[in-house]
Amino acid sequence: MAQVVYVYGKSGAGKSRSLKNFAQDEILLIKCMDKELPFRSTFKYTGKTVNVDTILTQLGKMSEMNIKTAVIDDAGYIMTNIFMEKHGKGDQYAVFNLIADSMWKLINGIRALPKDVVVYLVFHEDKSDLGETKLLTIGKLLDGKVCLEGMVSVVIHCVAEGGKHYFITKGDGAGITKSPEEMFTEAKIENDLKAVDESVREYYGISIEKKEEK
């Protein structure tokens, strides 16, 4: 079973920036919004889609790319795209059912990948009625019935403070941030998803063993 990790934060908090320390051939980057990265480097393996079936197909080809890490950037736009295409047309309850079904299918489809694969889903941040930080989603059906954060064990909060970017790795009771007790030594760490990937792999014992190039 592959590992699924969420990274969430406000726009400009450094979510995409956190990818800059990955080598160009080290990850599969799937963009749900066609926008430029906030740094000069580019990645060899990329995709641009909000279609869940297409995303899962691309993830399924990671072994051909000889990589074990993938990032789905702006994953919340999967939900936004469904809503914008379907709202105002027919049964509106069916629209929210489709959104919930699609995200359920995505997470479980990722989990079906090989156990040495880690996939990071990047979301925008929202606040609940109680003022708690959460994933920006669409529809109470998804929040109340599916509860996306309940499907994973690691949720990293991306924050910007004093002109610098950080990751929050441990929950403080005011949001959904969480990680296993011994995965990270500090509650606040550098904004570096490669370092997070190393910590996740070390904790779960899933080191990267690349096939030899022929």
WODAPE-V560817 format. One record per backbone hydrogen bond with DSSP energy under -1.0 kcal/mol. CO is the residue of the C=O (numbers start at 0). NH is the residue of the N-H. If there is no record, write none. Layout:
# WODAPE-V560817
CO NH
CO NH
This chain:
# WODAPE-V560817
2 118
4 120
5 155
6 122
7 157
8 124
9 12
13 17
15 18
16 19
17 192
18 21
22 25
23 43
27 70
28 46
29 72
30 48
32 34
44 28
46 30
50 54
51 55
52 56
53 57
54 58
55 59
57 60
58 61
61 66
67 117
68 27
69 119
70 29
71 121
72 31
73 76
74 77
75 79
76 80
77 81
78 82
79 83
80 84
81 85
82 86
85 88
91 95
92 96
93 97
94 98
95 99
96 100
97 101
98 102
99 103
100 104
101 105
102 106
103 107
104 108
105 109
106 110
109 112
110 1
113 116
116 2
117 69
118 4
119 71
120 6
121 74
122 8
123 135
125 133
127 130
131 127
133 125
138 142
139 143
140 144
141 146
146 149
147 150
148 151
153 5
154 177
155 7
156 167
158 165
160 163
163 160
165 158
166 188
167 156
173 132
177 154
179 182
186 168
188 166
189 191
191 195
192 196
193 197
194 198
195 199
196 200
197 201
198 202
199 203
200 204
200 205
